Amino acid sequence: MNFAVRLGFLTAVLFAVGVLYLGMGSYSISFTEILNIFLGGGSEDARMVILDIRLPRLLGAVCTGAALSLCGAVMQSIFNNPLVSPDILGVSSGAACGASVALICGCGSAAVFACAFGFGISAVLAAVLITAIAGSEHGSLLVLVLAGIVVSAFFSGIVEMICAFNPRADEFPSILFFLFGSMTRITFDDLLILAPVLGIASFLLWKMGYALDVISLGEDDAARLGVPAVRLRYAVIAVCSIICGVYIAKVGMIGWIGLIIPHMARMIIGVRHRMLIPSSMILGALFLLGVDLLCRNLFTYEIPVGIVTSLIGAPVFVLILCRNFGRLHRARV
Amino acid sequence: MLEFKNVSYGWKANEPLQKGIDFHLQRSGILAVLGSNGCGKSSLMSIFTNPDMLLGGTILIDGRNFRDFSGRKLFSVMSLVAQNSSVVYPYTVLEFVLTGWFPWLGIMGVPGKREISSTEDVLNRIGIGDWSNRLITTLSGGEFKLVQLARAMVGERKILILDEIDSALDFANQIKLTDILCSFAEKGGSIVLITHNPNLPLVLRSDALIMSKSIPFIYGSAEEVIVPDILEKYFNVRVGQITGGDTGCRQIMPLMHL
């Protein structure tokens, strides 16, 4: 089955899950009524549920899943490491810290978003600065990863301290909401920022797909082909950090998608980035949409989506490791 | 084609690995570089990706200082094959070799039918045309060396710098390698071949440059340089030589204590 057919199949499955997503919930809506609503008809209640609640949330889940998977795929390539996730440089922990600080200061949602984004980007800059101070060009990728771990731990520590000593206990649920991730607060106004950021970045990264193929063979190898490897590395990190910063600032911390979805895409579609990027995005969108559908419908109360992505993501990753890691990922000396 | 003029190089500014390296590689020329482990053979190749390693002297490519070339232009003229390389992602052989076109295609480019067709020709010339759909993560070390050689030869580059390309090849592929290299040179290409095999420059009738950590390098034709006295001086081992076969070619052999 060639690439276009496989991608078309995945898109069709995404569309089907999307229809299910719109129809299922505490207020069930049939497929016919959904169609009617999009054609301008339908009852007032159903229109409100679909257009004001579920549709923006659906689009938010699609964009978020696509964004995190895109960043995961690309970061795994530039770091030449299949165990890298998009928050390797601390953008998640930084954003969580920013959101927590803004919440205990009693800030509104716009300020919380801005703080989360600002802290997330600052965390990445801190990791890069540590690398510049500590590392030479030789082995600087390893130093960058270690710096990211250090920065993540630092900002996570601040979040834990805020949770432990926060005098404003009524902010605690909001902080938890951010730490666990959720699609509940996405509106169409948010999508005006989220969608263009994803659209522009994904197009740029897709156009660079061939260069990403080259750099995924290792920076030394890429340099021997004339690739400006270090500049390209930091350009891609900048793009991915902005994407992750924007999305995490809005929906909170949702883990595992950026780590496991690119592996699934490589298994199903292939490793070339011009195929890997669109397939990772569609698979990521499908995964998060499916998880959010579960979160809304599994129990009478809603489970934060980040909890379910971790519960599903970890065993799925173990399966991928057991099935394919030895075959797919072998060092050649 | 490639000229080193009084070149000193090293990873640290005050600790040159080698000093005063001088050689002139003409079109269709082959230079074999030999030396003890750690004397700087592979580092000689690293100068082109790490120009700060050049501590003194000049490196000219077709009369132009190599620093005047942009990265892509430099690697459209020359190709480097490293001694060690690790691959993580399971590209096919064809996809891997297609990455060799980067200097021409650039960051936003993508290989088209012309590049794919030309790449398949190179794979066929090397005798691995039926490997196109094999995954590089399933290749043996020697097989991967042949694929790296194919990538080095796409795009009609004029200079190949190959670091121990023969080290993992089986006997038949080593002979095939000499045919491939001779064919490349006959078409006007130049080759710098870093090797541990002193017989390779004799078979290729190339120039030879032997390095050491403790004594100055020596450079000349293989016939002049690859002789028992000089090899014993540079490697501190006893060697002998035999002459024979249809071509009357000399071969070096170690005199081992049994």
Chai-1 contact restraints between the chains, C-beta under 6 A:
chainA,res_idxA,chainB,res_idxB,connection_type,confidence,min_distance_angstrom,max_distance_angstrom,comment,restraint_id
A,N80,B,V88,contact,1.0,0.0,6.0,A-B,restraint_1
A,K207,B,M108,contact,1.0,0.0,6.0,A-B,restraint_2
A,M208,B,I107,contact,1.0,0.0,6.0,A-B,restraint_3
A,Y210,B,G109,contact,1.0,0.0,6.0,A-B,restraint_4
A,Y210,B,V110,contact,1.0,0.0,6.0,A-B,restraint_5
A,A211,B,I107,contact,1.0,0.0,6.0,A-B,restraint_6
A,D213,B,T99,contact,1.0,0.0,6.0,A-B,restraint_7
A,V214,B,T99,contact,1.0,0.0,6.0,A-B,restraint_8
A,V214,B,F102,contact,1.0,0.0,6.0,A-B,restraint_9
A,S216,B,Y89,contact,1.0,0.0,6.0,A-B,restraint_10
A,D221,B,S85,contact,1.0,0.0,6.0,A-B,restraint_11
A,A223,B,T49,contact,1.0,0.0,6.0,A-B,restraint_12
A,R224,B,T49,contact,1.0,0.0,6.0,A-B,restraint_13
A,R224,B,L80,contact,1.0,0.0,6.0,A-B,restraint_14
A,L225,B,F75,contact,1.0,0.0,6.0,A-B,restraint_15
A,L225,B,F102,contact,1.0,0.0,6.0,A-B,restraint_16
A,G226,B,G71,contact,1.0,0.0,6.0,A-B,restraint_17
A,G226,B,R72,contact,1.0,0.0,6.0,A-B,restraint_18
A,G226,B,F75,contact,1.0,0.0,6.0,A-B,restraint_19
A,G226,B,P103,contact,1.0,0.0,6.0,A-B,restraint_20
A,V271,B,Y89,contact,1.0,0.0,6.0,A-B,restraint_21
A,V271,B,P90,contact,1.0,0.0,6.0,A-B,restraint_22
A,V271,B,Y91,contact,1.0,0.0,6.0,A-B,restraint_23
A,R272,B,E95,contact,1.0,0.0,6.0,A-B,restraint_24
A,L328,B,P90,contact,1.0,0.0,6.0,A-B,restraint_25
A,H329,B,V88,contact,1.0,0.0,6.0,A-B,restraint_26
A,R330,B,T137,contact,1.0,0.0,6.0,A-B,restraint_27
A,A331,B,S86,contact,1.0,0.0,6.0,A-B,restraint_28
A,R332,B,S86,contact,1.0,0.0,6.0,A-B,restraint_29
A,R332,B,V87,contact,1.0,0.0,6.0,A-B,restraint_30
A,R332,B,F144,contact,1.0,0.0,6.0,A-B,restraint_31
A,V333,B,N84,contact,1.0,0.0,6.0,A-B,restraint_32
